[in-house]
Structure formats: structure tokens, C-alpha cells
Amino acid sequence: MAVYGITIEQYGEMLEAQGGVCAICREPCPSGKNLAVDHCHETGAVRGLLCARCNSGIGQFLDSPDRLRAAIGYLER
């Protein structure tokens, strides 16, 4: 079965390549669940595997690099 265009085997390869942790925070999923397959909502392209917190976070910023950069600037002030 393929989810977002990847097979379970490809998921396993991605997970191994990421060291078994989230591509953003570099930690395992705090809920103990599998990492989510993150994808571009416009193209459907898979970007990586994320924990629920990071996946939700980028979703809240509408997958917008500009919004995320603005948030970083805000936090660094």
C-alpha cells in the first residue's frame, strides 16, 4: 500500500536515512506514533518524515517559508 506515493519499504528507507527521527527537530515522535509523511500540498511531493508537533507546526504556518522566516525573526528579537 502506498501513502502519498511511497510504499512501506520506501517509508522505512526514509526513516533509516533520517536516523529514525523527525527531519526538523531530530527527535522521535513524542506521542510514540509513527512519523508523518510530510508532503507539499501543491505538488504532492514527499519532503520527509515529521513528528506530529513539527508536522502540525508547519501546517499552522500554511507551509509558507515567508511566514516561518517572519516567526523566526519574531522569536529572535
Biopython code that builds the backbone (N, CA, C, O; Angstrom):
import numpy as np
from Bio.PDB.StructureBuilder import StructureBuilder

atoms = [
    (1, "MET", "N", (0.839, -1.190, 0.000)),
    (1, "MET", "CA", (0.000, 0.000, 0.000)),
    (1, "MET", "C", (0.882, 1.252, 0.000)),
    (1, "MET", "O", (1.844, 1.336, 0.764)),
    (2, "ALA", "N", (0.564, 2.195, -0.833)),
    (2, "ALA", "CA", (1.331, 3.432, -0.922)),
    (2, "ALA", "C", (0.551, 4.586, -0.301)),
    (2, "ALA", "O", (-0.637, 4.767, -0.571)),
    (3, "VAL", "N", (1.232, 5.354, 0.526)),
    (3, "VAL", "CA", (0.648, 6.551, 1.120)),
    (3, "VAL", "C", (1.453, 7.730, 0.602)),
    (3, "VAL", "O", (2.679, 7.737, 0.712)),
    (4, "TYR", "N", (0.783, 8.726, 0.041)),
    (4, "TYR", "CA", (1.441, 9.881, -0.576)),
    (4, "TYR", "C", (2.459, 9.435, -1.616)),
    (4, "TYR", "O", (3.480, 10.093, -1.817)),
    (5, "GLY", "N", (2.181, 8.326, -2.269)),
    (5, "GLY", "CA", (3.033, 7.870, -3.355)),
    (5, "GLY", "C", (4.262, 7.098, -2.929)),
    (5, "GLY", "O", (5.109, 6.799, -3.770)),
    (6, "ILE", "N", (4.396, 6.759, -1.637)),
    (6, "ILE", "CA", (5.536, 5.949, -1.224)),
    (6, "ILE", "C", (5.038, 4.645, -0.606)),
    (6, "ILE", "O", (3.958, 4.587, -0.017)),
    (7, "THR", "N", (5.837, 3.622, -0.751)),
    (7, "THR", "CA", (5.491, 2.314, -0.195)),
    (7, "THR", "C", (5.984, 2.228, 1.248)),
    (7, "THR", "O", (6.727, 3.092, 1.713)),
    (8, "ILE", "N", (5.571, 1.197, 1.935)),
    (8, "ILE", "CA", (6.052, 0.963, 3.297)),
    (8, "ILE", "C", (7.571, 0.781, 3.288)),
    (8, "ILE", "O", (8.260, 1.220, 4.208)),
    (9, "GLU", "N", (8.079, 0.137, 2.255)),
    (9, "GLU", "CA", (9.519, -0.055, 2.150)),
    (9, "GLU", "C", (10.241, 1.292, 1.989)),
    (9, "GLU", "O", (11.276, 1.526, 2.613)),
    (10, "GLN", "N", (9.687, 2.166, 1.150)),
    (10, "GLN", "CA", (10.287, 3.488, 0.964)),
    (10, "GLN", "C", (10.213, 4.306, 2.258)),
    (10, "GLN", "O", (11.142, 5.045, 2.586)),
    (11, "TYR", "N", (9.096, 4.165, 2.993)),
    (11, "TYR", "CA", (8.970, 4.831, 4.290)),
    (11, "TYR", "C", (10.107, 4.367, 5.197)),
    (11, "TYR", "O", (10.767, 5.184, 5.839)),
    (12, "GLY", "N", (10.330, 3.070, 5.246)),
    (12, "GLY", "CA", (11.402, 2.512, 6.068)),
    (12, "GLY", "C", (12.766, 3.037, 5.674)),
    (12, "GLY", "O", (13.598, 3.323, 6.534)),
    (13, "GLU", "N", (12.999, 3.164, 4.380)),
    (13, "GLU", "CA", (14.274, 3.705, 3.893)),
    (13, "GLU", "C", (14.428, 5.168, 4.293)),
    (13, "GLU", "O", (15.508, 5.594, 4.703)),
    (14, "MET", "N", (13.344, 5.936, 4.172)),
    (14, "MET", "CA", (13.387, 7.342, 4.574)),
    (14, "MET", "C", (13.652, 7.462, 6.068)),
    (14, "MET", "O", (14.454, 8.287, 6.506)),
    (15, "LEU", "N", (12.968, 6.626, 6.842)),
    (15, "LEU", "CA", (13.126, 6.648, 8.294)),
    (15, "LEU", "C", (14.567, 6.324, 8.675)),
    (15, "LEU", "O", (15.140, 6.974, 9.549)),
    (16, "GLU", "N", (15.149, 5.328, 8.027)),
    (16, "GLU", "CA", (16.537, 4.967, 8.302)),
    (16, "GLU", "C", (17.478, 6.103, 7.907)),
    (16, "GLU", "O", (18.415, 6.420, 8.641)),
    (17, "ALA", "N", (17.231, 6.713, 6.750)),
    (17, "ALA", "CA", (18.078, 7.814, 6.284)),
    (17, "ALA", "C", (18.028, 9.009, 7.240)),
    (17, "ALA", "O", (19.002, 9.751, 7.366)),
    (18, "GLN", "N", (16.890, 9.188, 7.910)),
    (18, "GLN", "CA", (16.728, 10.284, 8.874)),
    (18, "GLN", "C", (17.167, 9.864, 10.276)),
    (18, "GLN", "O", (17.026, 10.641, 11.221)),
    (19, "GLY", "N", (17.686, 8.676, 10.423)),
    (19, "GLY", "CA", (18.141, 8.208, 11.727)),
    (19, "GLY", "C", (17.006, 7.852, 12.674)),
    (19, "GLY", "O", (17.203, 7.785, 13.887)),
    (20, "GLY", "N", (15.809, 7.622, 12.117)),
    (20, "GLY", "CA", (14.661, 7.241, 12.933)),
    (20, "GLY", "C", (13.999, 8.396, 13.659)),
    (20, "GLY", "O", (13.166, 8.185, 14.541)),
    (21, "VAL", "N", (14.365, 9.619, 13.294)),
    (21, "VAL", "CA", (13.836, 10.796, 13.976)),
    (21, "VAL", "C", (13.232, 11.793, 12.990)),
    (21, "VAL", "O", (13.398, 11.659, 11.777)),
    (22, "CYS", "N", (12.541, 12.778, 13.513)),
    (22, "CYS", "CA", (11.902, 13.836, 12.726)),
    (22, "CYS", "C", (12.950, 14.616, 11.928)),
    (22, "CYS", "O", (14.034, 14.906, 12.434)),
    (23, "ALA", "N", (12.623, 14.949, 10.691)),
    (23, "ALA", "CA", (13.535, 15.696, 9.824)),
    (23, "ALA", "C", (13.764, 17.126, 10.289)),
    (23, "ALA", "O", (14.736, 17.758, 9.875)),
    (24, "ILE", "N", (12.884, 17.652, 11.145)),
    (24, "ILE", "CA", (13.042, 19.030, 11.622)),
    (24, "ILE", "C", (13.682, 19.082, 13.003)),
    (24, "ILE", "O", (14.755, 19.662, 13.164)),
    (25, "CYS", "N", (13.040, 18.485, 13.996)),
    (25, "CYS", "CA", (13.533, 18.606, 15.381)),
    (25, "CYS", "C", (14.555, 17.542, 15.751)),
    (25, "CYS", "O", (15.198, 17.636, 16.796)),
    (26, "ARG", "N", (14.711, 16.525, 14.895)),
    (26, "ARG", "CA", (15.676, 15.445, 15.098)),
    (26, "ARG", "C", (15.383, 14.634, 16.360)),
    (26, "ARG", "O", (16.300, 14.111, 16.994)),
    (27, "GLU", "N", (14.097, 14.532, 16.724)),
    (27, "GLU", "CA", (13.666, 13.726, 17.863)),
    (27, "GLU", "C", (12.624, 12.724, 17.398)),
    (27, "GLU", "O", (11.968, 12.938, 16.378)),
    (28, "PRO", "N", (12.464, 11.621, 18.143)),
    (28, "PRO", "CA", (11.380, 10.700, 17.806)),
    (28, "PRO", "C", (10.045, 11.368, 18.098)),
    (28, "PRO", "O", (9.991, 12.349, 18.840)),
    (29, "CYS", "N", (8.986, 10.856, 17.532)),
    (29, "CYS", "CA", (7.661, 11.435, 17.757)),
    (29, "CYS", "C", (7.319, 11.319, 19.240)),
    (29, "CYS", "O", (7.335, 10.213, 19.782)),
    (30, "PRO", "N", (7.007, 12.439, 19.918)),
    (30, "PRO", "CA", (6.736, 12.391, 21.352)),
    (30, "PRO", "C", (5.509, 11.544, 21.711)),
    (30, "PRO", "O", (5.396, 11.067, 22.840)),
    (31, "SER", "N", (4.612, 11.360, 20.776)),
    (31, "SER", "CA", (3.419, 10.563, 21.057)),
    (31, "SER", "C", (3.703, 9.071, 20.953)),
    (31, "SER", "O", (2.870, 8.249, 21.335)),
    (32, "GLY", "N", (4.889, 8.717, 20.433)),
    (32, "GLY", "CA", (5.234, 7.318, 20.240)),
    (32, "GLY", "C", (4.679, 6.741, 18.947)),
    (32, "GLY", "O", (4.915, 5.573, 18.635)),
    (33, "LYS", "N", (3.948, 7.547, 18.197)),
    (33, "LYS", "CA", (3.386, 7.094, 16.921)),
    (33, "LYS", "C", (4.443, 7.161, 15.832)),
    (33, "LYS", "O", (5.531, 7.699, 16.036)),
    (34, "ASN", "N", (4.111, 6.612, 14.679)),
    (34, "ASN", "CA", (4.995, 6.715, 13.532)),
    (34, "ASN", "C", (5.112, 8.166, 13.096)),
    (34, "ASN", "O", (4.195, 8.960, 13.306)),
    (35, "LEU", "N", (6.229, 8.506, 12.495)),
    (35, "LEU", "CA", (6.396, 9.847, 11.943)),
    (35, "LEU", "C", (5.464, 10.016, 10.750)),
    (35, "LEU", "O", (5.206, 9.069, 10.007)),
    (36, "ALA", "N", (4.969, 11.226, 10.581)),
    (36, "ALA", "CA", (4.051, 11.533, 9.480)),
    (36, "ALA", "C", (4.826, 11.745, 8.188)),
    (36, "ALA", "O", (5.942, 12.264, 8.199)),
    (37, "VAL", "N", (4.225, 11.342, 7.082)),
    (37, "VAL", "CA", (4.801, 11.605, 5.762)),
    (37, "VAL", "C", (4.425, 13.036, 5.403)),
    (37, "VAL", "O", (3.264, 13.332, 5.121)),
    (38, "ASP", "N", (5.417, 13.917, 5.415)),
    (38, "ASP", "CA", (5.178, 15.318, 5.069)),
    (38, "ASP", "C", (5.266, 15.469, 3.566)),
    (38, "ASP", "O", (6.145, 14.901, 2.918)),
    (39, "HIS", "N", (4.343, 16.243, 3.023)),
    (39, "HIS", "CA", (4.319, 16.431, 1.572)),
    (39, "HIS", "C", (3.886, 17.839, 1.240)),
    (39, "HIS", "O", (3.229, 18.504, 2.040)),
    (40, "CYS", "N", (4.256, 18.289, 0.054)),
    (40, "CYS", "CA", (3.842, 19.584, -0.463)),
    (40, "CYS", "C", (2.378, 19.473, -0.863)),
    (40, "CYS", "O", (2.014, 18.580, -1.628)),
    (41, "HIS", "N", (1.551, 20.346, -0.368)),
    (41, "HIS", "CA", (0.127, 20.281, -0.669)),
    (41, "HIS", "C", (-0.187, 20.729, -2.094)),
    (41, "HIS", "O", (-1.257, 20.421, -2.619)),
    (42, "GLU", "N", (0.735, 21.448, -2.716)),
    (42, "GLU", "CA", (0.514, 21.876, -4.098)),
    (42, "GLU", "C", (0.911, 20.794, -5.103)),
    (42, "GLU", "O", (0.183, 20.525, -6.058)),
    (43, "THR", "N", (2.076, 20.176, -4.876)),
    (43, "THR", "CA", (2.584, 19.209, -5.848)),
    (43, "THR", "C", (2.385, 17.756, -5.430)),
    (43, "THR", "O", (2.414, 16.854, -6.267)),
    (44, "GLY", "N", (2.185, 17.534, -4.133)),
    (44, "GLY", "CA", (2.065, 16.177, -3.618)),
    (44, "GLY", "C", (3.411, 15.518, -3.374)),
    (44, "GLY", "O", (3.463, 14.378, -2.913)),
    (45, "ALA", "N", (4.508, 16.216, -3.676)),
    (45, "ALA", "CA", (5.847, 15.653, -3.497)),
    (45, "ALA", "C", (6.155, 15.442, -2.021)),
    (45, "ALA", "O", (5.911, 16.320, -1.193)),
    (46, "VAL", "N", (6.691, 14.277, -1.704)),
    (46, "VAL", "CA", (7.066, 13.955, -0.331)),
    (46, "VAL", "C", (8.352, 14.694, 0.014)),
    (46, "VAL", "O", (9.320, 14.671, -0.746)),
    (47, "ARG", "N", (8.348, 15.360, 1.191)),
    (47, "ARG", "CA", (9.524, 16.115, 1.635)),
    (47, "ARG", "C", (10.331, 15.362, 2.678)),
    (47, "ARG", "O", (11.556, 15.476, 2.716)),
    (48, "GLY", "N", (9.658, 14.596, 3.521)),
    (48, "GLY", "CA", (10.355, 13.887, 4.592)),
    (48, "GLY", "C", (9.364, 13.365, 5.601)),
    (48, "GLY", "O", (8.156, 13.382, 5.368)),
    (49, "LEU", "N", (9.880, 12.898, 6.730)),
    (49, "LEU", "CA", (9.055, 12.357, 7.806)),
    (49, "LEU", "C", (9.169, 13.277, 9.016)),
    (49, "LEU", "O", (10.266, 13.645, 9.437)),
    (50, "LEU", "N", (8.016, 13.638, 9.561)),
    (50, "LEU", "CA", (7.979, 14.592, 10.669)),
    (50, "LEU", "C", (7.187, 14.051, 11.847)),
    (50, "LEU", "O", (6.259, 13.260, 11.678)),
    (51, "CYS", "N", (7.570, 14.491, 13.048)),
    (51, "CYS", "CA", (6.762, 14.176, 14.225)),
    (51, "CYS", "C", (5.477, 14.992, 14.142)),
    (51, "CYS", "O", (5.388, 15.950, 13.373)),
    (52, "ALA", "N", (4.505, 14.614, 14.922)),
    (52, "ALA", "CA", (3.202, 15.289, 14.884)),
    (52, "ALA", "C", (3.329, 16.779, 15.201)),
    (52, "ALA", "O", (2.654, 17.605, 14.587)),
    (53, "ARG", "N", (4.186, 17.120, 16.150)),
    (53, "ARG", "CA", (4.345, 18.522, 16.543)),
    (53, "ARG", "C", (4.893, 19.360, 15.389)),
    (53, "ARG", "O", (4.348, 20.420, 15.081)),
    (54, "CYS", "N", (5.959, 18.897, 14.755)),
    (54, "CYS", "CA", (6.552, 19.655, 13.646)),
    (54, "CYS", "C", (5.629, 19.675, 12.429)),
    (54, "CYS", "O", (5.517, 20.694, 11.748)),
    (55, "ASN", "N", (4.976, 18.560, 12.158)),
    (55, "ASN", "CA", (4.048, 18.493, 11.037)),
    (55, "ASN", "C", (2.899, 19.484, 11.238)),
    (55, "ASN", "O", (2.520, 20.197, 10.308)),
    (56, "SER", "N", (2.355, 19.525, 12.443)),
    (56, "SER", "CA", (1.276, 20.478, 12.737)),
    (56, "SER", "C", (1.785, 21.908, 12.672)),
    (56, "SER", "O", (1.096, 22.803, 12.182)),
    (57, "GLY", "N", (3.005, 22.116, 13.176)),
    (57, "GLY", "CA", (3.577, 23.459, 13.199)),
    (57, "GLY", "C", (3.706, 24.063, 11.818)),
    (57, "GLY", "O", (3.295, 25.203, 11.597)),
    (58, "ILE", "N", (4.275, 23.311, 10.880)),
    (58, "ILE", "CA", (4.425, 23.887, 9.543)),
    (58, "ILE", "C", (3.064, 24.033, 8.872)),
    (58, "ILE", "O", (2.871, 24.920, 8.040)),
    (59, "GLY", "N", (2.130, 23.173, 9.227)),
    (59, "GLY", "CA", (0.770, 23.318, 8.711)),
    (59, "GLY", "C", (0.115, 24.590, 9.209)),
    (59, "GLY", "O", (-0.592, 25.259, 8.456)),
    (60, "GLN", "N", (0.340, 24.932, 10.474)),
    (60, "GLN", "CA", (-0.225, 26.156, 11.044)),
    (60, "GLN", "C", (0.341, 27.400, 10.364)),
    (60, "GLN", "O", (-0.312, 28.442, 10.320)),
    (61, "PHE", "N", (1.546, 27.286, 9.841)),
    (61, "PHE", "CA", (2.163, 28.384, 9.099)),
    (61, "PHE", "C", (1.883, 28.277, 7.600)),
    (61, "PHE", "O", (2.533, 28.930, 6.785)),
    (62, "LEU", "N", (0.908, 27.444, 7.256)),
    (62, "LEU", "CA", (0.440, 27.285, 5.878)),
    (62, "LEU", "C", (1.549, 26.865, 4.911)),
    (62, "LEU", "O", (1.506, 27.211, 3.731)),
    (63, "ASP", "N", (2.540, 26.119, 5.409)),
    (63, "ASP", "CA", (3.674, 25.662, 4.602)),
    (63, "ASP", "C", (4.393, 26.825, 3.919)),
    (63, "ASP", "O", (4.985, 26.658, 2.853)),
    (64, "SER", "N", (4.338, 27.988, 4.532)),
    (64, "SER", "CA", (4.896, 29.201, 3.924)),
    (64, "SER", "C", (6.275, 29.526, 4.494)),
    (64, "SER", "O", (6.389, 29.858, 5.674)),
    (65, "PRO", "N", (7.326, 29.436, 3.671)),
    (65, "PRO", "CA", (8.653, 29.834, 4.143)),
    (65, "PRO", "C", (8.676, 31.286, 4.627)),
    (65, "PRO", "O", (9.375, 31.596, 5.591)),
    (66, "ASP", "N", (7.928, 32.178, 3.980)),
    (66, "ASP", "CA", (7.904, 33.580, 4.402)),
    (66, "ASP", "C", (7.330, 33.721, 5.803)),
    (66, "ASP", "O", (7.867, 34.476, 6.613)),
    (67, "ARG", "N", (6.246, 33.007, 6.105)),
    (67, "ARG", "CA", (5.660, 33.063, 7.446)),
    (67, "ARG", "C", (6.620, 32.472, 8.478)),
    (67, "ARG", "O", (6.753, 32.998, 9.583)),
    (68, "LEU", "N", (7.280, 31.385, 8.113)),
    (68, "LEU", "CA", (8.229, 30.769, 9.043)),
    (68, "LEU", "C", (9.425, 31.688, 9.294)),
    (68, "LEU", "O", (9.893, 31.788, 10.428)),
    (69, "ARG", "N", (9.928, 32.361, 8.253)),
    (69, "ARG", "CA", (11.030, 33.308, 8.432)),
    (69, "ARG", "C", (10.583, 34.460, 9.331)),
    (69, "ARG", "O", (11.344, 34.907, 10.189)),
    (70, "ALA", "N", (9.358, 34.941, 9.142)),
    (70, "ALA", "CA", (8.838, 36.021, 9.985)),
    (70, "ALA", "C", (8.741, 35.559, 11.439)),
    (70, "ALA", "O", (9.040, 36.325, 12.355)),
    (71, "ALA", "N", (8.327, 34.321, 11.650)),
    (71, "ALA", "CA", (8.235, 33.782, 13.011)),
    (71, "ALA", "C", (9.625, 33.673, 13.641)),
    (71, "ALA", "O", (9.799, 33.968, 14.823)),
    (72, "ILE", "N", (10.615, 33.248, 12.846)),
    (72, "ILE", "CA", (11.977, 33.157, 13.352)),
    (72, "ILE", "C", (12.473, 34.556, 13.757)),
    (72, "ILE", "O", (13.050, 34.733, 14.829)),
    (73, "GLY", "N", (12.240, 35.532, 12.891)),
    (73, "GLY", "CA", (12.633, 36.905, 13.211)),
    (73, "GLY", "C", (11.974, 37.405, 14.485)),
    (73, "GLY", "O", (12.614, 38.065, 15.303)),
    (74, "TYR", "N", (10.716, 37.097, 14.650)),
    (74, "TYR", "CA", (9.975, 37.485, 15.854)),
    (74, "TYR", "C", (10.600, 36.842, 17.093)),
    (74, "TYR", "O", (10.805, 37.513, 18.104)),
    (75, "LEU", "N", (10.899, 35.555, 17.019)),
    (75, "LEU", "CA", (11.465, 34.846, 18.161)),
    (75, "LEU", "C", (12.866, 35.327, 18.498)),
    (75, "LEU", "O", (13.265, 35.301, 19.662)),
    (76, "GLU", "N", (13.611, 35.761, 17.504)),
    (76, "GLU", "CA", (14.983, 36.212, 17.742)),
    (76, "GLU", "C", (15.076, 37.653, 18.245)),
    (76, "GLU", "O", (16.141, 38.084, 18.686)),
    (77, "ARG", "N", (13.984, 38.394, 18.185)),
    (77, "ARG", "CA", (14.014, 39.781, 18.689)),
    (77, "ARG", "C", (14.021, 39.818, 20.189)),
    (77, "ARG", "O", (14.046, 40.898, 20.780)),
]
sb = StructureBuilder()
sb.init_structure("model")
sb.init_model(0)
sb.init_chain("A")
sb.init_seg("    ")
for serial, (resi, resn, name, xyz) in enumerate(atoms, 1):
    if name == "N":
        sb.init_residue(resn, " ", resi, " ")
    sb.init_atom(name, np.array(xyz, "f"), 0.0, 1.0, " ", f" {name:<3s}", serial, name[0])
structure = sb.get_structure()
